[in-house]
Amino acid sequence: MTLIFIVGATATGKSDLAIEVAKRLHGEIINADSMQLYKGMDIGTAKLSKNERQGIEHHLIDIMTVTEESSVAQYQAQARAKIDELISKGTPAIVVGGTGLYVKAILDELNFPDTNEEVRARLQRESESTGAMALHAKLAKLDPVAAAAIPAQNARRVIRALEVIELTGKPFTANLPREGSLRYPDAKQFGLVMDREKLSAIISNRVERMWEKGFISEVEELLAQGLREGKTVRAALGYSQIIRFIDGEISEEEAKEDTKRATRQYARRQETWFSRDFRIAWLKSGIEERLEKITSTTIGGR
């Protein structure tokens, strides 16, 4: 069985590396980026185009519309089913993405309780009366790890985390990784890390390129498809800023600069989340060195 995870902060080169690993091992890629599940969210999520995928099969990309809401439980079931299918055929599976909770859901037994409409409605009212930042601060006190992974702008997931805490009496992230807790014990996890100053520059350049590629037009098209109805996707990095620009709340330059700032903050939260997982082997070198390390470790560990 060959199952590889390539994780880490945004803009560290995960997608390009995954392509090279898949080519070398004749494998297929499974997406673990919560926003790349959505059709039409291409530029703002740095989703690889069909050509950029170089003939490598990608799974769990473009499977939802912007009016639909994804969930960890739904993703867990879909990702595990695809992994099991590939393993049964002897096809190497490469999971790539930076949504930490999605990666954890594949590997660990996360069994969150069903929703409680009364609790959720009360938390929703609290969010509307006190504001998203106050609700996020509440989560930070109860579960700092969850707060580090969930942005304050994503009110739906903040509310869900607080709901789980209230219903279980335990932190949202109580199911921390333990030795032997892997669903797939032979899986290999690799994390990409980069000097923060260098990553900051890459993020700035990436956002500039997104604007040049027509990010604003992409958001306008998605608004016509109901983007505002999707509580999660309308709060996505860049998308929420451009919506505010379109609504006349901020200037285009402010939207761009705030996207850069928010992306840097998100990258730091991702680093915090993944740094807590002792099972990840961290890679700091360039793409060729990373490729050699992953493939030699994987092939040698068969």
N, C-alpha and C positions, 0 to 999 in steps of 0.2 A: 504494500500500500504506500502510495506517495501522496501526502497531503501537506501542503506548504501554506503558511500564512505570511504575508508581507504587510506589515502595519507601520504606523508612525504618523507624524504630523503631516498636515496638508503641505503640498509643494516640495516634498522631500524626494520625489522621483519614484514613487511606488508603482504607478501604472506602467511607466516605460520599463522598469526592471521586471515587472511581472510578465510583460510581453517577451522579453529575452529569455526568462526562465522557462516559459511555456514553449517557446521555440526549441530550446535546448532539450527539454524533457518530453516534447510532443504531448503537452498537457493542455488543459482548458482552464479558463479563468472564471472565478465566481466573485461577483462584486460584493463588497462590504462597506459601501458608502451609501448612507441612508438617502441622500438626495439624488443619487444616480439611478435610483429605482424609477424615477419619474420621467415620462416621455416629455420631450421638449426642453427639459432643463439640461442643456448641453454646454453652452458657453460658460455659464456661471458655476458649473460644477467641474469644469475642466475635463469633461467626459471625452474619451478618445473617440474620434470619428471612425467610420467603417474602415477607411483606408489605413488609419493609424493603428488599427487592431491587427493589421498584417495577416489576416486570414485566421487568426486565433479565435476560437469560439469563446464568447463571453456570455455568462449567465447572470440572471437577476439584474438586468439593465433594461430600462424602458418597459417596465411591466405594469406601471400604474399611471393614472391620469392625475393632474394637479388638484383635482377636487377630491381625491381619495386620501385616506389617512393610513399610513403604514403603522405597524406595531412590531415590537420586539418578538412577540410570540409568533406572529405570522411569518416574519423573516426567518426566525429560528427553524420553523417547520420546512419552509421552502429551501433554505440553504442546506440543511441536513439531508433532505431528500435528494437534492442534486449531487451533493458530495457522495452519498451512498450509491447513487446511480453510477457515477464516474468510477468509484472504487470497484464496484462490481464488474465493470468492463476492463479494469486494469489501466484506466486512464488517469494520469497524474492530475490532481486538482490543486489549483493555486488560488487561494482566497486573498483578495487584495482590497484594502480600504482603511479608512481612518475612523470609522464609527466604532468606538471601543466597545460599547454595549452590544453591538451586533456581533462582533468577533467573540466576545465573551459568551454570548448566547449560543453560538455554535459549539464552543468547547466545553462549557460548564452547564450544569443542570440548574438553569434559572426557571423557577416556577412561581411567577408572580400571581397573586390572587385575582379573581375576577373584579370588575369595577363595582363600586358602590355608588349608585346615582346620587344618593343623599350627600355623601361625603364629597363627591366630585362637584356637585352643584354649590356646596358651601365654599369650597376652595376657589371655584370660579368666581363667586361673588366677592370673596376676599381679594382675589387678584384684581378685579375691576375697581374695588374701593381703595385698596392700598397701593396698587401698582405692581408691575412685574418685578421691579428691583427689590421691593420689600418682600415679596413672596420668595424670590430667589435667596435673599438673605436668611429667611426662615429655613430654607432647605440647607443652606451652608452650615447653620448651627446644628441641624439634626443629622446631616450626612455630608460632610465636606467633600468626600470623594465623588458623590453624585453631582454636587454643585460644580465641581471642577470640570465635569464632563458635559453638563447640560447648560447651554447659554441661557441667560436671563430672558432673552427675547423669545425663547421657545416656551411660551407659557403652558402649552398643552403638556409637554414632558415634565416641566417643573411640577405642575398640578398632579400628574400621574405619580411622580416620585413621592410627593407628600401624601398622596392617597394610599400608596402601598405602605409607607411608614406608619400611617395611622391605623391601617387595617391589620398589620402584622405586629406592630410594636417593635419592629426591627428596622435598621437602616435599609434603604433601597438597595444598597450594594452589599448587603449582609453576606451574600453568597460569594465571598472572596475566593480566589483560586487557592487550592490546597494540593499538596503532593498527591498524585494519583486520582485527582478529580476530573481529569480530562475525559471528555466523551470519546475523543480519538487519541488514545495514548501514544500513538506513533507519529502524531503530527509534529512538524517542525515549524517553529515560529521565529520570524526574523523581523527586527524593527530597524527602520532607517532613521538615523539621527544626523543633524547638521548643526554647524555653528550658528547660533541665534542671529548674529549680525548678517551672515550670509543668507540665511533663510528669510530674514526680513526684506532684504533686497530682492530676492527671488519672488516673494509675495507681491511686492510693489510692481515689479515688471509683469508678473502674471495678470494682475488686475488691469494694468495699462493695456495689455494685449486683449483682454476680454472686452474692454471698451472699443478697441479698434475692430474687433471681430463682429461687433454689433450687439453687445449685451443688452443695451436699452431696447432695441427692436425685439430681441428675444422675450424680454419681460412684457412688452406691449402685446405680443402675440399670445403669451400665456395668460395675460389679464383677460383677453378676449375669450379664452378657454375656461375661465373661472378660477384663476389663480387666487383671487381674494377669498374664495370659499375654503381653500385648504389652509387650515390653521398652522400646520407645520411648514409647508413649503413657502408660504408667503413671508415667513420669518427667516428664511434661509439667507446665508451670507450673500450680500450683493443684491439679492432680489428685494429684500425689505428696504434697502437704501434707495434703489431705483424707484420703487413704488412711492416712496416719500418724495423723490424728485418729481415724478410724474404728477403727484398730487399738489405740487407747489410748496411743499413744506421746507425743502432745502434746495440748494443749487446743485447743478450737475457735478461741479468740482467737489462740493461737500459730500455728495453721494459717493464719489470715487474714493476720496480720502478716508471716509468713514468705513468703506468696504475694506480698505487696506488695514486700518486699525483693528476692525473686528476680526479680520482673518488672522492677524498676528496674535490676538488674544485667544482665538480658537486653537491655534497651533500650540500655544502654551498649555491650554487645557488638555489637549490630546497628549502632549508630552507627559503631563502629570498623571493622566490615566494609565498610559501604557508603561510608565516607569515603575508602577507598583506590581507588575506581573513578572515574577522571577523566571518564568519559562521562556521569555523572549531573549534571543541572541541579538545583540545590537551591532549594526554595521555602520561604520563611519566613512568608509572609502568611496571611491568613484564607482560607476556602474559596472565596469569590467571586474573590479575586485569583488564587488558585492555579488555579481553573477557567479564567479568562481567559488566564492565561499558557500553560497546557497546550494549550487549544484553538486559540489564536492561533498558537502556535509550530507545532503539528501541521498545521493547515490551511495556514499560510503556507509550510510546508516540503514540501507535496505536489508 
